[in-house]
Amino acid sequence: MKGPFNITQNNLEIIYSSDKNFQNLWNNFLKDYNIFSYKYELSVIKYYELISNKCENKSFLIKNHEAVLAICPLIIETVNENKQASIYNGKDFIPISLFNKHLTLKQKNNIEKILFGEIKNSLETSNAKKAFFQADCISLNLENIYDTYLDKELALDMSTYHHIMDLTLNEEDIWKEIRHSSKTIINKGLEIFDFKVFDINNFDDYIGEKHRKLHHEISGKITRPIESFKQMASWVKEGQAILIEQSFKKEIAQLIYVVMGGKSAAGASVVENLKIDTPVPMTHSLNFFIYKEMKKRGIKYYDVGLTSFRSTMFNSLTRKEEDINYFKRGFGTRNYPLRLWAWFKDKKEEIDFLKNKLNKYENEKN
């Protein structure tokens, strides 16, 4: 339902992930929201549960009798024996809450206060003293990426950048968004590599297992639960992702899951075959193939990923990661803000966090 809404303290209801109506309410909200990151899909939040250590899914939504007014992903996990709100054992940030676009400014401000109050209640109940959140320009857009409820709640800003490919452009203009030095490599790659797309119509567990085994081979160990790989495979089976196989002389070169949200997409897990040599780098042409494939499927925006220029005490980069960020900046002509926050129960928690970050940054090997 489109606003204006009749909202009072007496007709608001908080629905938790354990409620039988939660899934339908959440999914209908996202359908109306239209453009959003894949990270808000419930199947992806389930994946976050699988890769997070000793976690609780505290996600909830706020509704009245007319509509869902806000959704809030919330995972509380144990990191170094302490509880906190984060993902993947403290390595990743929880997506910021989304609000019904038909709320008036005053209504939104009031719902924000109620929502963050519930976040704090969940943190306190779990004895979690800090929380980490992120917001991207696909889900919030540039007009709303600043002055969020986390800014108002005095969360520490640790923001960085990411690149976004605008797939609403025609193919000629998309080509202009790519670094000039990469174009020859892309053209050569499109000549020598073969690409196969697995989606809901032709995906099978055999190719999913290929991805998992290559992942383990590259890592040298099992870095996350087997069930998390099965969950990624389920995305394809449910039509929320595709798996792309890039091959060279009939041998697999790379496999990548591309996950779709609301008219947006991003690469979720890429693996490469370390046993083959190719005349040109593989990923330039793979990326361009992905953009064309996503455009055909009605995707408007593709999140290329982190593209910050340097390390900071909040986002430490190895030299290899700096090189990867440089490569990613070759797709899309500008950086977009990727907001990152840390919220602390008290000043002592924040000071301890900052001291720990500074100590690691001082000892970082360049």
N, C-alpha and C positions, 0 to 999 in steps of 0.2 A: 504493500500500500504506500502511495506517495502522500507526503504530509499535506497540511500541517497535522501534527499528532496532538492528541489530548493526553498529556502526561501529568500524572500526579504521583506523589509518594505512595499512595495506596494502590495504584494499578501497575507498579513496576514489579518485575519478578526476575530473579537470578536463576538461570538454568545451568546445571553442571553437566559435565561430559557423561556422567553415569545415568542421566535421565533418558528415558526411552524416546523422547521427542527431540533430544538434543541434535542428533545427526541431521534430521530433516530441516529443523529450524536453521542450523548453521549453513547447510548447503543452499537453502533458499535465499538466505542473506547474501551469500557470495554470488549467486546467480543475478540478483538485483544490483549488486555492487559493480559487476561487469568487468572491470580491469583490475587485476591484482596478481601478486606473486604466487607462484605455486606453493610457497611455504605455508599458505593458509589452508590448503586442502587437508582434510582430516586424515587421509591416507598418508600424507607426508608427516603430519603430527604424530601419527602412529609410528612411523619410521624414527622420528626423534626419540620417542619412548624407547625404542629398541637399542639405539646407540648411546643412550644416556645411562649413567651409572646409578643404580638404586633410586630410580626416579618415580615421581608421582605426577600424573596428568591432572592438573588443577584447572584446565581450561573451562571457561564459562561464557555465557552470553546473557545479555540483559534485554528483556522484552516487556512490552505492555500488551494489552488485549488487541492492539492493532498491528503491530509489527515487531521484528527484532531490531533493537536500537543500537546494539554494539556487540561485537564478538571479541574475545580475549584469549589468545593462545597462552598457556602458562604451564611450563614444565619445571618442577622443582626436583633437583638431583643432588647427589652427594659428591662433593669434590674435595679431596684431601680431608676426608672425614667431617667436612662441614657442609651444611645444606645451603643451597643457593638456587636462584631461578636462572637457568641457562640451558644450553643444549650441548650434547656430545662431550660430557665431562669438562665443561667450562670452556670448550674451544669455539663455541658458536653462540650467537645471540638469538633471543626469542623475538619473533616478529611482533611489532607494536600492534595494539588493538585497532580495529577498524570501526568506524561509526557510520550509522545510517546517513546517507547524503541528503536526506530530506529534513533532517533536524534543523531547527533554527539555531542561531549562534548561542542564544541563551540556553536552549534545551541541551545542546551539545556540551556546553560548559558544565551544566548540572550533571549530565550523565557521566562525563569524565571524572567528576569528583566521586560519584558513587562507584564507578568502575575501579578507580585506583584505591579507594577504600577497601574494596573486596580483594584486590591484589595484596594489599598490606595485611589483611586478615589471613589470607592463605599463607603468606610468608611467615607471619607470627605463629600460626597454628603448627607449621612445619619446623619452626625454629630456624628459619632461613633469614640471614641478616643482610644479604645483598642480592641484587637482581640485575640481569643484563638484557637489554632490548635493542632492536634495530628497526629502522624504517627506510624503505627504498622509494625512489621517485616514480616507480611504476604504480605501486599501491596507493601512495599518498599524493603524487604529483608535486611539482615545484611550489605550487601555491600553498600547500598544506604541510610541507616537510619541516617547516620551522614553527615555533610557538605551539608545540604539541603539549599534551598533558604531562609528559615526562619532563619537559623544560620547566613547566609551571610547578612541578613537584620537586624541583631542584636536583634532578639527577645530573650526574657528572657527564658532560659532553666529551665523547672520545671519537668524534666523527672522522670519516675518511671519504674516499671516492670510489665510484664504479662507472663503467661505461655501459651505455644502452644503445643497441642498434634499432633504429626506427624502420620497421619493416612495412610501414604504410607507404614508404617511398617506392617509386618504380625501380626496376632492377638497375637501370642506368644510374640513378641517383644513389642507390645503395652501393654501387661500385665506387662512386666518388667518396663514400664514407670510409674507404679502406686506404691504408697507408700505401703510397706509390710503390715503395720497394717490395711490398708483399704481392703485388699483382702478377708479376712474372711467375713467382713461385706458385700462386694459386692456379694460373692457367696451365702450367706444366703439371701440377698435381691433378687437375681435372682430366688431363690426358692419360696419365699413367695409373691412377688409382681407380678402383671400382668401388661403388657405394651401394649398399643394400639397406632398405628401411624395413624394420620389423615393427609392426603395430598390432592393434587388437585383432587384426584379421589373419596374421601369419606368425605371430610370436609363439615360441615354444620354450619349454624349460631347458632344452639342450643349449640354445644360444645364451640363455640366462646364466647357465652354469659355466659357459665359456668365459663370460665376463667375470664371474666370481673367481675362477681359477687364475685368470690373468692378473686380477687384482691382488690375489695372495702371492703370486709369483713376483710381481713388482715390489710389493711391500716386504717380502721375505718372511712374512708371518701373517697370522690372522689378526687384523686390526680392529674388527668389529664383528658382532654376532652374525652367524650364518643366516639367522632369521631376517636380518636387515637386508640382505641381498634378495631373499625371497619376497620381501615387501616391495623392493624396487621393481622386481619382475611383475608383481601384482599391479603396479601402476600401468604397465603396458597392457596387461590383460583387461584392465578396466577402462582403457582409453584415455588415461591421464598422462601417458608418456609414450615415447617411441624409443627404440634402440637402433642405432645406426652402426653398421659394420663397414669399415673402410678396409679394403684389401689390396694387396700388391702381388701380382703374379699368382693369384688364386689363394694367397695365404693372408690370414687376418693380420692387419697392421694395427688398427685401433677399433675399440668399441666404446660407444658413449650413450648413456641414458640422457635423453632430453625430456624434461618434465614441463608440463603445461599447466598454467593457472588460468586466470581469466584474461584471455587474449594476450597472454605473455608467456614466455618460456625461458628456460635456462638449462645449461648442462649440469647434471647432478653428479655423474661419476664417469670419468673417462679412464680407460686402461689402454696400454700399448704393448705390442709384442716386441720384447727386447732382443729377440733372436734374429730379426731381419734388418737389413740395411736398405735404405731407399735413396734414390738419386737426389731427391729434394725433401725438405721437411714435410711432415704429414699434416700438421694441424691447420696450416693456412687454408688448404683446399677443403679440409673437413669443415672448418668454420663456415666457409662460404656456401658449401653444400647444405649445411644446417639452416642457414638464413633463407635459402631458396625453398627448402622443404617446409620450414615453418610458415613462410609467407603463403605457400600453397594451402596450408591448413588453417588459414585465417588468423594467424598470430600477428599482432601489431608491434610488439616490443620484445626484444631479446636481451636479457641481462648477460652481458659479457663477463662480468665479475669484477673483483677488486682491481683498481688501477692506480693506487697511490704511488707517489714518486719515491718515497723514502721511508725508512723506519722511524717510528716514534716510540716513546715508552709504552704506548698503548697498543701499538701494532708493529711488532718486531718482524722485520723481513730479512731473510737470508739473501745472499747475492743472487742465488738462483730464482728466488721469489721476486726480486726486483726486476730480473730479466723477463720473467713471465708477465709481470705487470706492464713492462714496456711493450711486449708483444701484444697484449690485450688492448693497449691504447691505440694500436693500429686499426682497430675495428670500432668505428664511431669517431666523430671529430671532436668530442668534448667530454670532460668529466662531469658527472652528476653527483650531488652529495649523497652519501650513504651514512645516515645518522646512526650513531652508536652511543648508547648510554649505559652507565652503571649507577644504580640507586642503592643507597646504603641506609641501614636502620639508624645509624648514629655516626658522629664525626670520627670516633675511634676506628670504626670499621673502614671508613674512607681513608684515613691516614695510614692504616696498616696496608691497605690495598696499594696506595700510592708509593709507599716505601718499598714494598715488594717489587712493584713494576720498575721503579727507579733503580733498584739494586740489580735487577736482571738486565736493564738497559745499559747500565754502567759496565757490566761484565760481558756484554755482547761482543762477539768477535766479528769485525767487519770484513 
